[in-house]
Amino acid sequence: MICARVILAWGVCLICVACSYDPAALIAKADALSEQQHQHLASQYDYQLTPQTPHTVIESEQFYVPELAKSTVDKPIWYSQPLQTQLLKVPLMQALQTVFTPLNVTVLVDPEVDAQRLISSEFSGTVGEWLAWLSNGQQLFVEYEPYAVHLKRYQVKRYDLAFLAGTTQFSLNEQAAQQAQGDQAGQLGFSSSQSLAWKELEQAITLMLSDQGHVALNANASALLVKDTPSVIKQVDRYINQLNKSLTRQVALDVQVIEVRFDDSEQFTVDWSSVRRTSQGTPWLTSQSGSDNWLQQAAGRFILSPLSGPRNSIDILVQALQEQGQVKVSHHPRILTLNHQVAQLLVEEEQAYLAESEVSTTPYVGQQQRLKPGKLTTGFRMFVLPNILKRDVLLHLSSQMSALQGMNVVQSGDNMIQTPHTSRKHFFLKALVGHEETLLLTGFRNQTVQAGRTRSGVSWLLGGGQQKSRENSETLLLITPRIVGVNNE
């Protein structure tokens, strides 16, 4: 009796264990637990959504109509009609009439097409597929109409170009600056004249055309008209699409100017070895020239690589420069321009000064003094031409920086004028900069000498003494290109 009870108890335990390890029960328990967790998250966070069961089966009492293929959406009804034909060395016109006469479709053939050309085909499919086979094999262009089909030897197609209407040209050299007299842009090496871009495009298209092909360019409408065989038109399609895609790419340029006024009057340039030590050797500052002694360069180009983290490389650079003197950072508006298009950044200040002073004596009136003011313009001016190469940007830069160093007074008798003393730095360069990297240009050094008068001690007894203070500074130019539409990988 005791043994029977023990066996019965073991049997009950095995049944319970089997029930607890039932796969269906475990899956149902896991789904219930997951649903409970999502319900709990949804009650605490508004943006947490409870997962919805996907509907894989859609029930409807309406008739099922399959979607049309993209190639047949804008075609006439007869385009999708079934067709079975066997033709052996039949003239082209006769073959077309054999296919389209039962469909009540008119056949139109241009005189340029050889209608007596013999063709052979054993085909089973649709009328549209047969026409596609015929046009591809015979190099014909087919126009579809509701009740007609038109076969042509040549195709005429119009292209819209991503060019602005009009003609502009830029020249990045000193010769253009001499020719563009009176033009402020010309002073930086840019001039405006007739452009060769449209002519070069026309020459490129002409190279693709056949002997019977023609091209017409309308620069005012930024349009191109090409007439040639369908195979040539496909080549022109690919070329124009690639050209428009390249020309419509955009790049944003962030420009910053950093001025460092050194605390040490004997320091004339930034100590880049100190900057490297301050930054603890992080590899964010590299020389574009690739030389090992880039720290000793008086003027050079450096690349600031982007850093991952809350701080960027420019902030680290400014913090390192603050140990050498007073640092002033000027943020200029962001420039957004298209690929191969010139952009201009102009930040200037105007200051008036006394340019002429004249005293004239008139009988019975007395002396009259005439003052003529002058205007001095200083600041920062930059022209940039970007060329996007995948994830890099080739920058063509022409820039000029000017600053007022001082204002001297020249006096002759009762007449007095002011003569401004300015410093100008003009540079032109080309540099390859990566996406979101920063081009750092150095070597723009300035020296300001201020004269004062002291009246203390023995100098005061002698009528005062002269004291000069010298202040050295260097200007750094930072340019960061960002290609629009490029993911940060």
Secondary structure by P-SEA (a helix, b strand, c coil): caaaaaaaaaaaaaaaaaaaacaaaaaaaaaaaaaaaaaaaaacccccccccccccbbbbcccccccccccccccccccccccccccccccaaaaaaaccccccbbbbbcccccccbbbbbbccccaaaaaaaaaaaabbbbbbcccbbbbbcbbbbbbbbccccbbbbbbccaaaaaaacccccccccccccccaaaaaaaaaaaaaccccbbbbbbccccbbbbbccaaaaaaaaaaaaaaaaaaabbbbbbbbbbbbbcccccccccaaaaaaaaacccccccccccccccccccbbbbbbccccccccaaaaaaaaaccccbbbbbbccbbbbcccbbbbbbbbbbbbcccbbbbbbbccccbbbbbbbbbbbbbbbbbbbbbbccccccccccbbbbbbcbbbbbbcccbbbbbbbbbbbbbcbbbbbcccbbbbbccbbbbbbbbbcccccccccccbbbbbbbbbbbbbbbbbbbbcccccc
